[in-house]
Amino acid sequence: MGQTGYYGRIDLGNLGAPPVIYQEPMLVERPRDYRPVAPIYLRVPRGHATQWSRHCSAYNACNRPVYFVQDRWYNNTYVRQHGGGDADRENKDYDKERAKDRRENLKEREKDRRESEKEREKDRREASKEYDKDRREAQKEYDKDRLEFDKERRKAEKEYSKNQDRK
């Protein structure tokens, strides 16, 4: 208790009511002989509060009204009050590590984006070369066919002229 990674029951002492996640206390099981009792305050990992019925038994709190304290209050107020003097340094170190990780992740994504762009450009150039090659081959075929056609046409015209002259 009083450490940044702690999850469980919080003893408020003289701190007063902390900021909580839900305004109403959560109660999963109401026993038949239920008598109102004071709620307890817990710090739980993200997701435990939203699915409290799944996790309440781990905290032995299914039949008790429970408030979930906000992490910011726990780290900034409760830890300082309960001897977690290293908490500020730990939080700052953690924040620095997260910022460093984000920067490295961003650099990695930018590097991947540039490599991907280079590959796409290379593929475009290759496709363009292939297209140009196919176009040139098609033009050669067309020109060859055109020459043959023109040759045949001239030959046919000569034949026709000869036939006309004979008549």
BELVEN-V651304 format. One record per residue. N is the residue number from 1. RES is the residue in three letters. PHI is phi as a letter, one per 30 degrees, with the letter a starting at -180 (none if undefined). Layout:
((N;RES;PHI) (N;RES;PHI))
//
This chain:
((1;MET;none) (2;GLY;i) (3;GLN;c) (4;THR;d) (5;GLY;c) (6;TYR;d) (7;TYR;b) (8;GLY;k) (9;ARG;d) (10;ILE;c) (11;ASP;c) (12;LEU;d) (13;GLY;h) (14;ASN;c) (15;LEU;d) (16;GLY;i) (17;ALA;d) (18;PRO;d) (19;PRO;d) (20;VAL;b) (21;ILE;d) (22;TYR;c) (23;GLN;d) (24;GLU;c) (25;PRO;d) (26;MET;c) (27;LEU;b) (28;VAL;d) (29;GLU;c) (30;ARG;c) (31;PRO;d) (32;ARG;e) (33;ASP;c) (34;TYR;d) (35;ARG;b) (36;PRO;e) (37;VAL;b) (38;ALA;d) (39;PRO;d) (40;ILE;c) (41;TYR;c) (42;LEU;b) (43;ARG;c) (44;VAL;b) (45;PRO;d) (46;ARG;e) (47;GLY;j) (48;HIS;d) (49;ALA;d) (50;THR;d) (51;GLN;b) (52;TRP;d) (53;SER;d) (54;ARG;d) (55;HIS;c) (56;CYS;d) (57;SER;d) (58;ALA;d) (59;TYR;c) (60;ASN;h) (61;ALA;b) (62;CYS;d) (63;ASN;c) (64;ARG;b) (65;PRO;d) (66;VAL;b) (67;TYR;c) (68;PHE;c) (69;VAL;d) (70;GLN;d) (71;ASP;e) (72;ARG;e) (73;TRP;d) (74;TYR;e) (75;ASN;d) (76;ASN;d) (77;THR;c) (78;TYR;d) (79;VAL;d) (80;ARG;d) (81;GLN;d) (82;HIS;c) (83;GLY;i) (84;GLY;d) (85;GLY;e) (86;ASP;d) (87;ALA;d) (88;ASP;d) (89;ARG;d) (90;GLU;d) (91;ASN;d) (92;LYS;d) (93;ASP;d) (94;TYR;d) (95;ASP;d) (96;LYS;d) (97;GLU;d) (98;ARG;d) (99;ALA;d) (100;LYS;d) (101;ASP;d) (102;ARG;d) (103;ARG;d) (104;GLU;d) (105;ASN;d) (106;LEU;d) (107;LYS;d) (108;GLU;d) (109;ARG;d) (110;GLU;d) (111;LYS;d) (112;ASP;d) (113;ARG;d) (114;ARG;d) (115;GLU;d) (116;SER;d) (117;GLU;d) (118;LYS;d) (119;GLU;d) (120;ARG;d) (121;GLU;d) (122;LYS;d) (123;ASP;d) (124;ARG;d) (125;ARG;d) (126;GLU;d) (127;ALA;d) (128;SER;d) (129;LYS;d) (130;GLU;d) (131;TYR;d) (132;ASP;d) (133;LYS;d) (134;ASP;d) (135;ARG;d) (136;ARG;d) (137;GLU;d) (138;ALA;d) (139;GLN;d) (140;LYS;d) (141;GLU;e) (142;TYR;d) (143;ASP;d) (144;LYS;d) (145;ASP;d) (146;ARG;d) (147;LEU;d) (148;GLU;d) (149;PHE;d) (150;ASP;d) (151;LYS;d) (152;GLU;d) (153;ARG;d) (154;ARG;d) (155;LYS;d) (156;ALA;d) (157;GLU;d) (158;LYS;d) (159;GLU;e) (160;TYR;d) (161;SER;d) (162;LYS;d) (163;ASN;d) (164;GLN;d) (165;ASP;d) (166;ARG;d) (167;LYS;d))
//
